[in-house]
Amino acid sequence: MTVTLADVAARAQVSPATVSRVLNGNYPVAASTRERVLKAVDELDYVLNGPASSLAAATSDLVGILVNDIADPFFGIMASAIQGEIGGPGGRAGGERLAVVCNTGGSPERELTYLTLLQRQRAAAVVLTGGAIEDAPHRAALDAKLRKLTEAGTRVVLCGRPQAPETGAIALTFDNRAGGQELTEHLIGLGHRRLGYIAGPQERSTTRHRLEGHRAALATHGIEEDARWTVHGRYDRLSGYEATLELLRRDPSLTAVVAANDSVALGACAALRDTGRRIPDDVSVAGFDDLPFSIDVVPALTTVRLPLAEAGARAGRIAMGREEAPPGGIAVVRGELMVRGSVAGPRG
């Protein structure tokens, strides 16, 4: 059942005119009244009609791109590629489309808030990038929001995220498990048996899948994992530095460190150097993603290359209806192992 402005007014115990004034921002309204109206809007999930020029259309020319951290090259590369496919003429009446990059900062609440705002503006398309937050209540709220968007005519594409069944969203999913397994198997093949692992935040799907791949490789080769060998942290350089020091404190005999991503791997390299260890002579280091700086560090970083720009561009084309959705609404994107100088067989 469609929620009307009158429904919002009744919930907030104000007149429809007051609701209109709050939503349009064209007339002063008491702060307490404004808060009451906005609370009712959120509770009822009321969707604004939007500008008069778009009243006759199901959607506007707005496209939302949700990222965890635009300063992180992982997200910046995808966002740039997505925007490159949605820019230029092609919107209603041949006009330009407006791309809005929404930086969630990893906050589940901000993610839902941005989706609500894009829903109210009748966005033509929404692209969500990066791993999903593995929290059951948030997942349920997110799926409900995605369903409402797609039912209203918004194209929703998940780029680098697991599929969201029964939401109508299209998913381009990175095979993080396979990449994590291949990377660790390469190190095991070089002779490593004592491998420290720096994982990302525990609530992220990317973290779980990459760690599962790592553990699958250990199990395949009969290596019993030591609980001391895994440390969780953020997806940044400082976390990699601190986690590596912790791993070395727990087990100084480690011969390799596998990092959740390349930024974490950079921090690991710095920590090893600061403790007098040579890479890869004393300890090998591997990352994930193959971000642009990976090949330029010394020694160059062994990592798993994810086709971030290619996946982002494809997500943008699908969002704009210029490329068919993959069969079943999902495409699994495999990574490629990039072997470079940061790994070698253990000495002694």
C-alpha positions as CSV (number, residue, x, y, z in Angstrom):
1,M,0.0,0.0,0.0
2,T,1.4,3.4,-1.0
3,V,2.1,5.8,1.9
4,T,0.7,9.3,1.3
5,L,1.6,12.7,2.6
6,A,-1.6,12.5,4.7
7,D,-0.4,9.3,6.3
8,V,2.8,11.1,7.4
9,A,0.8,14.0,8.7
10,A,-1.4,11.7,10.8
11,R,1.6,9.9,12.2
12,A,3.4,13.1,13.1
13,Q,0.2,14.7,14.4
14,V,0.6,17.8,12.1
15,S,-1.2,19.1,9.1
16,P,-0.3,17.9,5.5
17,A,0.8,21.5,4.8
18,T,3.3,21.3,7.6
19,V,4.7,18.0,6.3
20,S,5.1,19.6,2.9
21,R,6.9,22.6,4.4
22,V,9.3,20.3,6.2
23,L,10.1,18.2,3.1
24,N,10.4,21.1,0.7
25,G,12.4,23.3,3.2
26,N,10.6,26.4,1.9
27,Y,9.1,27.7,5.1
28,P,10.3,27.9,8.7
29,V,9.1,25.1,11.0
30,A,9.9,24.6,14.7
31,A,12.8,22.2,15.3
32,S,10.6,19.8,17.4
33,T,8.0,19.7,14.7
34,R,10.5,19.1,12.0
35,E,12.0,16.2,14.0
36,R,8.6,14.7,14.5
37,V,7.8,14.9,10.8
38,L,11.1,13.4,9.7
39,K,10.7,10.5,12.2
40,A,7.3,9.8,10.7
41,V,8.8,9.8,7.2
42,D,11.4,7.3,8.2
43,E,9.0,5.1,10.1
44,L,6.5,4.9,7.2
45,D,9.3,4.8,4.5
46,Y,7.6,7.6,2.7
47,V,9.0,8.4,-0.8
48,L,8.9,12.0,-2.0
49,N,7.5,12.7,-5.4
50,G,10.6,14.6,-6.3
51,P,10.9,17.6,-8.6
52,A,8.0,18.6,-10.7
53,S,9.9,17.8,-13.9
54,S,10.2,14.1,-12.9
55,L,6.6,13.6,-11.6
56,A,5.6,11.8,-14.8
57,A,8.6,9.6,-14.8
58,A,9.3,6.5,-12.7
59,T,12.9,7.7,-12.1
60,S,15.1,10.8,-12.3
61,D,18.5,11.2,-13.9
62,L,20.3,10.7,-10.5
63,V,22.6,7.7,-10.1
64,G,24.0,6.7,-6.7
65,I,27.3,5.0,-6.1
66,L,27.8,3.7,-2.6
67,V,31.4,3.2,-1.4
68,N,33.0,2.3,2.0
69,D,35.9,4.8,1.7
70,I,36.5,6.9,-1.4
71,A,40.1,7.5,-0.3
72,D,40.8,3.7,-0.5
73,P,42.0,2.9,-4.1
74,F,39.9,-0.2,-4.1
75,F,36.7,1.9,-4.0
76,G,38.1,4.8,-5.9
77,I,38.9,2.7,-8.9
78,M,35.5,1.1,-9.1
79,A,33.6,4.4,-8.5
80,S,35.6,6.1,-11.3
81,A,34.9,3.2,-13.7
82,I,31.2,3.2,-12.8
83,Q,30.9,7.0,-13.3
84,G,32.7,6.7,-16.6
85,E,29.9,4.6,-17.9
86,I,27.0,6.7,-16.7
87,G,28.3,10.2,-17.6
88,G,27.4,12.0,-20.7
89,P,24.0,12.4,-22.4
90,G,21.4,9.7,-22.3
91,G,19.1,10.7,-19.5
92,R,15.5,11.8,-19.9
93,A,15.2,14.2,-22.8
94,G,18.8,13.6,-23.7
95,G,20.1,15.3,-20.6
96,E,23.2,14.5,-18.5
97,R,22.9,12.1,-15.7
98,L,24.1,13.2,-12.2
99,A,26.3,10.7,-10.4
100,V,26.5,11.0,-6.6
101,V,29.2,9.1,-4.7
102,C,28.0,8.3,-1.2
103,N,30.8,7.6,1.3
104,T,29.4,5.3,4.0
105,G,32.6,5.1,6.1
106,G,31.7,1.5,6.7
107,S,28.6,2.5,8.7
108,P,25.6,0.2,8.3
109,E,23.3,3.1,9.3
110,R,24.8,5.4,6.7
111,E,24.4,2.8,4.0
112,L,20.7,2.5,4.8
113,T,20.3,6.3,5.0
114,Y,21.9,6.9,1.6
115,L,19.6,4.2,0.0
116,T,16.6,5.9,1.6
117,L,17.6,9.3,0.2
118,L,18.2,7.8,-3.2
119,Q,14.9,6.1,-3.1
120,R,13.1,9.4,-2.2
121,Q,14.8,11.1,-5.2
122,R,13.7,8.2,-7.5
123,A,17.2,7.4,-8.6
124,A,17.6,5.9,-12.0
125,A,20.2,3.5,-10.7
126,V,22.2,2.6,-7.6
127,V,25.5,0.7,-7.5
128,L,26.7,-0.7,-4.2
129,T,30.4,-1.6,-4.1
130,G,32.6,-3.7,-1.8
131,G,31.8,-6.4,0.7
132,A,28.5,-6.7,2.6
133,I,28.1,-6.3,6.3
134,E,27.2,-9.7,7.8
135,D,24.7,-8.7,10.5
136,A,21.3,-10.4,10.2
137,P,19.1,-7.3,11.2
138,H,21.1,-5.0,8.9
139,R,20.9,-7.6,6.1
140,A,17.2,-7.9,6.4
141,A,16.8,-4.1,6.4
142,L,19.1,-3.7,3.4
143,D,17.3,-6.4,1.4
144,A,14.0,-4.7,2.1
145,K,15.4,-1.4,0.9
146,L,16.8,-2.9,-2.3
147,R,13.5,-4.6,-3.1
148,K,11.7,-1.2,-2.7
149,L,14.2,0.4,-5.0
150,T,13.9,-2.2,-7.8
151,E,10.1,-2.4,-7.5
152,A,10.0,1.4,-8.0
153,G,12.0,1.1,-11.3
154,T,15.5,1.8,-10.0
155,R,18.2,-0.5,-11.4
156,V,20.4,-1.9,-8.6
157,V,23.8,-3.4,-9.2
158,L,26.0,-5.0,-6.5
159,C,29.7,-4.7,-7.6
160,G,32.1,-6.8,-5.6
161,R,29.3,-8.0,-3.3
162,P,27.5,-11.3,-2.7
163,Q,24.2,-11.7,-4.4
164,A,21.1,-10.5,-2.6
165,P,18.5,-13.1,-3.7
166,E,14.9,-12.0,-4.2
167,T,15.7,-8.3,-4.2
168,G,15.9,-7.7,-8.0
169,A,19.5,-6.6,-7.7
170,I,22.1,-7.7,-10.2
171,A,25.4,-9.0,-8.6
172,L,28.9,-8.9,-10.0
173,T,30.6,-11.0,-7.2
174,F,34.4,-11.3,-6.7
175,D,35.5,-14.9,-6.0
176,N,37.4,-14.0,-2.9
177,R,37.5,-17.6,-1.6
178,A,39.2,-19.0,-4.7
179,G,41.7,-16.1,-4.8
180,G,42.5,-16.6,-1.1
181,Q,43.0,-20.3,-1.6
182,E,45.2,-19.9,-4.7
183,L,47.4,-17.4,-2.9
184,T,48.0,-19.5,0.1
185,E,48.6,-22.6,-2.0
186,H,51.3,-20.8,-3.9
187,L,53.1,-20.0,-0.6
188,I,52.7,-23.6,0.6
189,G,54.1,-24.8,-2.7
190,L,57.2,-22.7,-2.0
191,G,57.6,-24.6,1.3
192,H,55.9,-22.4,3.8
193,R,54.2,-24.1,6.7
194,R,54.0,-21.4,9.3
195,L,51.9,-18.6,7.8
196,G,50.5,-15.7,9.7
197,Y,47.2,-14.2,8.4
198,I,46.0,-10.6,8.8
199,A,42.2,-10.7,8.3
200,G,39.9,-7.7,7.8
201,P,37.0,-6.7,10.0
202,Q,35.1,-9.7,11.2
203,E,31.7,-8.4,10.1
204,R,32.6,-8.1,6.4
205,S,31.8,-10.8,3.8
206,T,35.0,-10.1,2.0
207,T,37.0,-10.9,5.2
208,R,35.2,-14.2,5.8
209,H,35.5,-15.4,2.2
210,R,39.2,-14.6,1.8
211,L,39.9,-16.2,5.2
212,E,37.9,-19.3,4.2
213,G,40.0,-19.6,1.1
214,H,43.2,-19.4,3.1
215,R,42.0,-22.0,5.6
216,A,40.9,-24.3,2.8
217,A,44.4,-24.3,1.3
218,L,45.9,-25.1,4.7
219,A,43.4,-28.0,5.2
220,T,44.1,-29.3,1.7
221,H,47.8,-29.7,2.4
222,G,47.3,-31.1,5.9
223,I,48.6,-28.0,7.7
224,E,47.0,-27.6,11.1
225,E,46.2,-23.9,11.7
226,D,47.4,-22.4,14.9
227,A,45.0,-20.0,16.5
228,R,47.9,-17.6,17.1
229,W,48.4,-17.2,13.4
230,T,45.3,-15.1,12.6
231,V,44.7,-11.5,13.6
232,H,41.7,-9.3,12.6
233,G,41.9,-5.6,11.9
234,R,40.9,-2.8,9.6
235,Y,41.6,-2.7,5.9
236,D,44.4,-0.1,6.2
237,R,48.2,0.2,6.5
238,L,48.3,0.9,10.2
239,S,46.3,-2.2,10.9
240,G,48.7,-4.2,8.9
241,Y,51.7,-2.8,10.8
242,E,50.1,-3.4,14.3
243,A,48.8,-6.9,13.4
244,T,52.2,-8.0,12.1
245,L,53.9,-7.0,15.3
246,E,51.3,-8.9,17.2
247,L,51.8,-12.0,15.0
248,L,55.6,-11.8,15.5
249,R,55.0,-11.5,19.3
250,R,52.8,-14.6,19.2
251,D,55.1,-16.7,17.0
252,P,58.5,-15.2,15.9
253,S,59.2,-18.3,13.7
254,L,56.6,-17.3,11.1
255,T,58.0,-17.5,7.6
256,A,55.2,-15.8,5.7
257,V,52.5,-13.2,6.3
258,V,49.3,-13.2,4.2
259,A,47.5,-9.9,4.3
260,A,43.7,-9.2,3.8
261,N,44.5,-6.6,1.1
262,D,47.4,-4.7,-0.4
263,S,47.2,-1.7,2.0
264,V,47.4,-4.1,5.0
265,A,50.4,-5.8,3.2
266,L,52.2,-2.5,3.1
267,G,51.9,-2.1,6.8
268,A,53.1,-5.7,7.3
269,C,56.2,-4.9,5.2
270,A,57.0,-1.8,7.3
271,A,56.7,-3.8,10.5
272,L,59.0,-6.5,9.3
273,R,61.6,-4.0,8.2
274,D,61.4,-2.2,11.5
275,T,62.0,-5.4,13.4
276,G,65.1,-6.2,11.2
277,R,63.5,-8.8,9.0
278,R,64.2,-8.9,5.2
279,I,61.5,-9.5,2.6
280,P,61.4,-12.2,1.3
281,D,64.7,-13.6,2.7
282,D,63.4,-13.9,6.2
283,V,59.6,-13.5,5.8
284,S,57.5,-13.5,2.7
285,V,54.5,-11.1,2.3
286,A,51.5,-11.4,0.1
287,G,48.5,-9.1,-0.4
288,F,45.2,-9.0,-2.3
289,D,43.5,-6.8,-4.9
290,D,46.6,-5.7,-6.9
291,L,46.1,-2.0,-6.2
292,P,48.3,0.4,-8.4
293,F,51.1,0.8,-5.9
294,S,51.6,-3.0,-5.5
295,I,54.0,-3.3,-8.4
296,D,56.1,-0.3,-7.4
297,V,56.9,-1.2,-3.8
298,V,60.3,-2.9,-3.1
299,P,60.1,-5.8,-3.4
300,A,57.0,-5.8,-5.7
301,L,54.1,-7.3,-4.0
302,T,52.7,-10.8,-4.8
303,T,49.0,-10.5,-4.7
304,V,45.7,-11.5,-6.3
305,R,44.6,-9.1,-9.0
306,L,40.9,-8.2,-9.0
307,P,39.6,-6.5,-12.2
308,L,38.2,-3.6,-10.3
309,A,38.0,-1.1,-13.2
310,E,36.6,-3.7,-15.6
311,A,34.0,-4.8,-13.0
312,G,33.1,-1.2,-12.2
313,A,32.7,-0.4,-15.9
314,R,30.4,-3.4,-16.4
315,A,28.4,-2.5,-13.4
316,G,27.9,1.0,-14.8
317,R,26.8,-0.3,-18.2
318,I,24.3,-2.7,-16.6
319,A,23.0,0.1,-14.4
320,M,22.4,2.2,-17.4
321,G,20.7,-0.6,-19.4
322,R,23.5,-0.7,-22.0
323,E,24.5,-4.2,-21.2
324,E,22.4,-7.3,-20.5
325,A,22.3,-8.6,-16.9
326,P,24.2,-11.9,-16.5
327,P,22.2,-15.1,-16.5
328,G,20.4,-15.6,-13.2
329,G,21.3,-12.1,-12.2
330,I,24.8,-12.9,-11.0
331,A,28.3,-13.1,-12.5
332,V,31.2,-14.5,-10.5
333,V,34.4,-12.6,-11.3
334,R,37.7,-14.5,-10.7
335,G,41.0,-12.9,-9.6
336,E,44.4,-13.6,-11.0
337,L,47.5,-14.5,-9.0
338,M,50.3,-12.0,-9.6
339,V,53.6,-13.6,-8.4
340,R,56.3,-11.0,-7.7
341,G,59.4,-10.5,-5.5
342,S,57.8,-10.3,-2.1
343,V,57.6,-14.1,-1.7
344,A,60.2,-16.8,-1.8
345,G,60.7,-20.2,-0.2
346,P,61.6,-20.2,3.5
347,R,65.3,-20.4,4.4
348,G,66.8,-23.1,6.5
